[in-house]
Amino acid sequence: MWNLPVKPGDVVKFIMPPFLEWMEGQKNQQFEVIQVFEYRCVVRYLDVQNSERYLFTEKNNFEVLGES
């Protein structure tokens, strides 16, 4: 579960149902994976006013868009 195949450049969104309640409010938000570590990753918010808004969180909070 921890070693999900995300890589820099992937477009991701939060998994549903989310692990944390605040993520529910951002269920349609898309992110770009910037950097990947063993258990966590840095993602950049897409389609927001501040294009330099980032989030550092666990990789298992996301699913890659475009994959089934």
C-alpha positions in Angstrom: 0.0 0.0 0.0 2.9 2.4 0.7 4.8 1.9 -2.5 2.2 3.2 -4.9 3.5 3.8 -8.4 3.4 7.6 -8.5 6.2 9.5 -10.2 7.1 13.1 -10.9 4.8 14.5 -13.5 1.8 12.3 -12.7 -1.6 14.1 -12.2 -3.3 12.8 -9.1 -6.3 13.4 -6.9 -7.3 12.4 -3.4 -8.7 8.9 -3.0 -12.3 8.5 -2.0 -13.3 8.0 0.8 -10.4 10.2 2.1 -8.3 9.4 5.1 -8.8 12.8 6.6 -12.0 14.8 6.8 -10.5 18.0 5.3 -9.6 16.1 2.1 -13.3 15.6 1.4 -13.7 19.3 0.6 -11.0 19.0 -2.0 -12.1 15.8 -3.7 -12.2 17.3 -7.1 -8.8 19.1 -6.7 -6.0 17.9 -9.0 -2.3 17.9 -8.2 0.9 17.4 -10.0 3.5 15.1 -8.4 6.7 17.1 -8.0 8.9 14.9 -5.9 8.5 11.3 -4.5 10.0 9.8 -1.4 9.7 6.4 0.2 6.3 7.0 1.9 5.5 10.6 1.0 5.4 13.0 -1.9 5.3 16.7 -2.7 2.4 17.7 -5.0 1.5 21.0 -6.5 -2.0 22.2 -6.7 -3.3 22.6 -10.2 -5.9 25.2 -11.4 -5.6 27.5 -8.3 -4.8 31.2 -8.1 -1.5 30.6 -6.3 0.5 28.3 -8.7 3.2 27.8 -6.1 0.9 26.1 -3.6 2.3 22.7 -2.5 1.3 19.8 -0.2 3.6 17.3 1.5 1.7 14.2 2.4 1.6 10.4 2.3 1.5 8.8 -1.2 -1.4 6.5 -0.3 -3.7 9.6 -0.1 -3.7 9.8 -3.9 -4.8 8.0 -7.0 -3.3 8.6 -10.4 -5.8 10.1 -12.9 -6.2 8.3 -16.2 -5.5 4.9 -14.8 -8.2 2.3 -14.1 
